[in-house]
Amino acid sequence: MNDFELYFKLGLNHILSFSSWDHILFLLALILIFEIKEFKKILVVTGLFSLAHTTSLFLSAFNYIRIDENLIETLIVYTIIITSISNIFIKNRKIIHQTHYVFSLLFGLIHGLGFAKDFKLLIAGQSDVSFPLLEFTLGIEMAQIIVAFVILVFSFVCIKILGIPQKEYIKILSALVIGYSLAHLF
């Protein structure tokens, strides 16, 4: 297995494993408001998120920033809760979409710091970490697209086939995400 394949798969598996519940819930909270026909907007959201978390992961990997891991884990849960709350209370679609673009960037920085510990273990002893970082990030981005697709299909089934009103669906799932996240805070 070559290095590209190794780091790509590590990034992919990092998100698709259930140990990354926080990342998956954040993606759910971000993507829940979009419809399947808005897939391009979802790619923008996941792309902004990847850009942000790659930036903070890079800064952390090169020791430009260091933040307590426990604080980061707590902040990550708050990013999920805040995003889910916005889903419940912001009614205007244009404003909620813009809010989620901003959340992707700002909260992505925090999530990237959450990846830092695992990534540092992966690259320990290597002199050049730029390619592993890029490969790892590409794996994460692919996993995010897969998760986004699953969320969209699930949403489509619930809204279009089962007939759950979209606003109610968003509120219910957002409330469940908040509850699950709060349980991990305490």
N, C-alpha and C positions, 0 to 999 in steps of 0.2 A: 504494500500500500504506500503510495507516495505521500509527501507531506501535505499537499493540497487536499487530497482526499481525506487524510487523517483529521486535519483541523476543520474542514468543512463538515464532516460527519460529527465531530465533537460539538460544533455549534448547533447543528441540526438536532442532535440528541439532547443537548442541553435544554432546549425549549420543549421538545416533544416528550420529555420524561415528566412524569407527574411530580417530580421533585421541584419543578419550576412552576408550581401552581400559581405563584404570585405573578409571574410574567404572563401566563395564560389568562388569568383573571383580569389583568390590566388590559390585555388585548381585547378580551370580551367587552369590558367596559368602554373601551375606545370604539370598537367596531359595531357594537349593538345598535347604534343609532342609524347606521347606514343600511340601505336596501341593496339587493343583489345587483341592480342596474347601476349602482354607484361604485363599482369595483375599482375604477380608476382613482376615486377619492380615497379608497381604502389603501391602495398602493402608495398614495402620497402620505397618508398617516403612518403606515408601517415604515416607509422610507425615511420620513422625518425622525421617527422613533429610533431607527437604526443609526442614522447620522448622529443623533444626540448620544445614544448609549455607546457608540463606538468612540466618540470624542472623549467621554469621561473614562471609558475603559483604557484608551490610549494614555490619557493623562495619569491614570492610576498605575498602569503597567510600567510607565517610565518614572514613577514616584514623584510626579509633579504635584500630586495631591494625595493626601492620606486622610481618611475619615473613618471613625470608629465603625466597625462592621455592624454592631448592634443598632447604632443610630441609623445606619443606612437601611437595615432590614425594617425598622419601624417606619422610616420615611416612605419606603416602598409600599407598605400597607396603606399609609395615608394617601398615596397617589391613587391607589385603587378606589379608596372610599370617596375621595374628592371627585374623581371622574364619574363614579356611579351616581353620586348626589347630583352632579350636573345633568345627568341623563334624566333624572326624575323631575328636576325643577326648571330647567331651561326649555321653554316651549318652542321657540323660534328655531326652525331647522337650520337656517343660515348661521345664526349665532352659535348654535351647538356644534355645527361643523367647524367653524372658526375656533371655537374654544378647544375642540379636540385636536386641531392642528397645533395650537399653542401647548396643550398638555403633552402631546407627543414629543415636542422639543424639550420643554422644561423638565417633565417627569422622566423623559428618556435619559437625561443626565444622571438622575438618581439611580435608575435601574442599571445603567452601565457600571456604576460603582458597586452595585450588587454582584455583577459578573466578575469583578476584579480579582477577588480571592481565588476563585476557580481558575481563571485565566492565568494568574501568576503561577499557580501550581503546574499548569500545562507547559508553560514556557521556561520553567526554572532551568537555569544553566545555559540557555541559548543566547547567543550574542546578538542576533538580528531577530526581533520579534515583529517587525512590520508585516511580513508576509503571513505568518501565523495569525496575526490580528485580523488582517483582511480576509483570510480564508475562514476563520472562526466566525467573523461577522457575516460573511456570505451564507454560511450554514444557518446562522440565526435568522437572517432575512428570509431564506427559503422556508424555514420552519414557521415563521410568522405568516407567510403567505398561505401555507397549508392550514394553519390554525384559523386564519381569517376566512378561508374557503369553507371550512367545517362550520364555523359560526354562521356564515351566510346561508349555507344549506339548511342548518337547523332552524334559523330564523324564518327562512322561506317556508319550510314545512309547518312551523307553528302558526305563522301569519296567514299564508295563502291556502294551505291545505286544511289545517285544523280550525282556521277562522278566528284565531285569537286577535283582537284588535291590536294594531302595532303599538299604540301608546301604552296600553295595558301590559303588553308583552315586555316592552322596554322597562317599565316601572317594576314589574315583578322580578325580572332577571337582575336588574340593578339592585333591588332590595336584597335579593338572595346573595349577590356578590358582597354587598355591604355587611350583611350578617356573617358570612363566612370569614371575611377579612377581619371584622371586629373580634371574632372568636380567636383569631391568631395574634391579636394584640395583647390579650390578657391571659 
